[in-house]
Amino acid sequence: MNTHMVHGALISTDASFRESVKQVLGGAEHGVELSVEITVACTEINEAQVEELRRVALDLVLLDFERDPTTGIKFAHFLADLDPHRQLIATGPPLSPDLLLEAMRAGISEYLPKPVTPEALRSGIHRVMRKLGWVPSGGLQPAGRLYALFSPKGGCGCTTAATNLAIVLHRLTGKKTLLVDLDLELGDTMLLLGVEPRFSLIDVVRNFHRMDAGLLGSFVDRHESGVHLLSAPDHVDRAEVPAEDQIRTILHFVKQHYAYVVVDTSNSLTPSALAAFAEADRILVVTNLNLPSLRNLQRRLPLLERTAGKAVRDRIRIVVNRYAGDDVISLGDVHRTLGMKVSWTLSNDYAAVSRSINAGKPVVLNGKSRYTRDLQALGTDLAGLPRGSRAGEGAHLSWRGLTLLWRRLRRHREEAEAW
């Protein structure tokens, strides 16, 4: 038995379908309590029934489209707006690919064409419960840890860090690790791993209405290191760009199946990036010790707080890449300018990293690199293995700090030219 009850609602005029649902939910292995039952079509639901759907804390809603899928999809939109965290299962006539995509965008996790067998219904409920973080016989399944890597400026080495960090986490812990490429336009994690993806994130979006662990496994590629990759597409049509809530639902789902999920985002605050930040346990902001990188980062942090909420700052950690130790800009300058301490540094081992990128062989597979040593330290901290943790701390941004830093750099340059 599960230790917590999942509360469900059923909306259908079909007596045989309602009976099938009750028989399936009556099985002790599911742990679903039917809290609301509405026996009229969604077009005939009255205000009192709407209020009940709003008032009751529902985890799962089973909705019968009857003979009008278009109206059913609109009602699904309404249910999702009431509570975006509810999982929706719908049934009805077979849908065209366009209507199926529209249903998925409305928040439908599972669509079961009629006639629905008890086995199909049981499997659909099972898949949705896993998305809620449940398993039929063992209660709440602990979610994995998700780390989102972001750089406000291209060329800072964010993708290289994300790709190699995934391998480090897997090698340190031996646990299942997934690398997700959310740079939907320019993602190239597959190049750094030297793999040719068979599928991409877009395929997961298209098929999420029937997703389970087995289907997810067929969409990921397996690297020789043991890391799994969910790749960005070669190209994506504008009409197929996933919405933020779709990406967030997918990330929530994969966290139930992997101990570690490492997400490489684009260098702008796209809906996909915001979804990753919302699901992330830590947001690793990768930057370099140069004025353009720090200025971009200083401008993006307030925007990130406005879009993702001020609480997001508590989960942000600064990672300085290409650190030489004798840079004109110091780690203390970063702290004074951004109001956040640097949590980790990655050495400027340009030759080793460049060779690995061009060869499609991640640099951490070569244990002699200084970059590898530093990334292993980062992975050790994230995995909670024995080593001192160096968490960042929040403060207010300082434009004055950036101005003073710029003046100091200009004075340094003038002195060098005079010399």
TANOR-V510150 format. One record per residue. N is the residue number from 0. RES is the residue in one letter. NEAR is the number of other C-alpha atoms within 10 Angstrom. Layout:
n->[N:N]
res->[RES:RES]
near->[NEAR:NEAR]
//
This chain:
n->[0:1:2:3:4:5:6:7:8:9:10:11:12:13:14:15:16:17:18:19:20:21:22:23:24:25:26:27:28:29:30:31:32:33:34:35:36:37:38:39:40:41:42:43:44:45:46:47:48:49:50:51:52:53:54:55:56:57:58:59:60:61:62:63:64:65:66:67:68:69:70:71:72:73:74:75:76:77:78:79:80:81:82:83:84:85:86:87:88:89:90:91:92:93:94:95:96:97:98:99:100:101:102:103:104:105:106:107:108:109:110:111:112:113:114:115:116:117:118:119:120:121:122:123:124:125:126:127:128:129:130:131:132:133:134:135:136:137:138:139:140:141:142:143:144:145:146:147:148:149:150:151:152:153:154:155:156:157:158:159:160:161:162:163:164:165:166:167:168:169:170:171:172:173:174:175:176:177:178:179:180:181:182:183:184:185:186:187:188:189:190:191:192:193:194:195:196:197:198:199:200:201:202:203:204:205:206:207:208:209:210:211:212:213:214:215:216:217:218:219:220:221:222:223:224:225:226:227:228:229:230:231:232:233:234:235:236:237:238:239:240:241:242:243:244:245:246:247:248:249:250:251:252:253:254:255:256:257:258:259:260:261:262:263:264:265:266:267:268:269:270:271:272:273:274:275:276:277:278:279:280:281:282:283:284:285:286:287:288:289:290:291:292:293:294:295:296:297:298:299:300:301:302:303:304:305:306:307:308:309:310:311:312:313:314:315:316:317:318:319:320:321:322:323:324:325:326:327:328:329:330:331:332:333:334:335:336:337:338:339:340:341:342:343:344:345:346:347:348:349:350:351:352:353:354:355:356:357:358:359:360:361:362:363:364:365:366:367:368:369:370:371:372:373:374:375:376:377:378:379:380:381:382:383:384:385:386:387:388:389:390:391:392:393:394:395:396:397:398:399:400:401:402:403:404:405:406:407:408:409:410:411:412:413:414:415:416:417:418]
res->[M:N:T:H:M:V:H:G:A:L:I:S:T:D:A:S:F:R:E:S:V:K:Q:V:L:G:G:A:E:H:G:V:E:L:S:V:E:I:T:V:A:C:T:E:I:N:E:A:Q:V:E:E:L:R:R:V:A:L:D:L:V:L:L:D:F:E:R:D:P:T:T:G:I:K:F:A:H:F:L:A:D:L:D:P:H:R:Q:L:I:A:T:G:P:P:L:S:P:D:L:L:L:E:A:M:R:A:G:I:S:E:Y:L:P:K:P:V:T:P:E:A:L:R:S:G:I:H:R:V:M:R:K:L:G:W:V:P:S:G:G:L:Q:P:A:G:R:L:Y:A:L:F:S:P:K:G:G:C:G:C:T:T:A:A:T:N:L:A:I:V:L:H:R:L:T:G:K:K:T:L:L:V:D:L:D:L:E:L:G:D:T:M:L:L:L:G:V:E:P:R:F:S:L:I:D:V:V:R:N:F:H:R:M:D:A:G:L:L:G:S:F:V:D:R:H:E:S:G:V:H:L:L:S:A:P:D:H:V:D:R:A:E:V:P:A:E:D:Q:I:R:T:I:L:H:F:V:K:Q:H:Y:A:Y:V:V:V:D:T:S:N:S:L:T:P:S:A:L:A:A:F:A:E:A:D:R:I:L:V:V:T:N:L:N:L:P:S:L:R:N:L:Q:R:R:L:P:L:L:E:R:T:A:G:K:A:V:R:D:R:I:R:I:V:V:N:R:Y:A:G:D:D:V:I:S:L:G:D:V:H:R:T:L:G:M:K:V:S:W:T:L:S:N:D:Y:A:A:V:S:R:S:I:N:A:G:K:P:V:V:L:N:G:K:S:R:Y:T:R:D:L:Q:A:L:G:T:D:L:A:G:L:P:R:G:S:R:A:G:E:G:A:H:L:S:W:R:G:L:T:L:L:W:R:R:L:R:R:H:R:E:E:A:E:A:W]
near->[13:17:9:11:13:19:17:22:21:22:20:20:16:13:10:10:20:19:11:16:19:15:12:19:19:14:12:12:16:23:22:24:17:18:16:16:16:16:14:14:18:22:11:9:13:10:9:9:14:13:10:12:20:13:10:13:15:20:20:24:24:22:25:27:25:18:11:14:20:14:14:23:23:15:17:25:19:14:21:18:13:14:14:14:15:20:24:26:23:25:23:19:16:14:16:9:10:9:14:19:18:16:24:23:19:21:25:25:25:25:26:20:15:13:12:15:13:14:10:13:21:18:16:21:25:18:23:24:21:20:23:21:18:23:21:20:12:12:17:16:14:13:17:19:19:26:25:26:29:30:27:24:21:14:13:20:19:24:25:21:23:26:28:26:24:26:27:25:27:21:18:13:15:13:14:18:27:29:27:28:26:27:22:22:14:13:20:21:26:20:16:19:24:18:17:10:18:13:18:20:21:21:16:20:21:17:17:22:24:17:22:20:13:8:13:18:14:11:20:22:22:16:14:12:14:17:25:23:28:27:28:25:22:13:11:13:8:7:6:11:15:19:14:16:17:21:23:21:21:18:21:22:24:22:21:22:23:18:20:26:26:25:29:29:27:24:17:16:19:16:18:23:23:21:25:30:27:19:19:24:18:21:23:26:20:26:28:22:20:15:14:13:18:20:18:14:19:20:14:17:19:16:14:16:13:11:12:16:12:13:9:19:20:14:17:25:23:24:25:23:23:19:20:13:12:7:11:14:17:15:18:13:18:22:20:20:23:25:19:21:22:21:18:23:23:24:19:17:16:13:9:18:21:13:13:20:17:12:14:16:19:25:26:24:15:14:11:11:18:19:26:25:15:17:23:22:20:22:21:19:18:17:16:10:13:8:10:10:15:13:16:19:17:15:12:11:18:14:15:11:17:20:13:13:20:16:12:14:16:12:12:13:12:11:10:9:8:7:6]
//
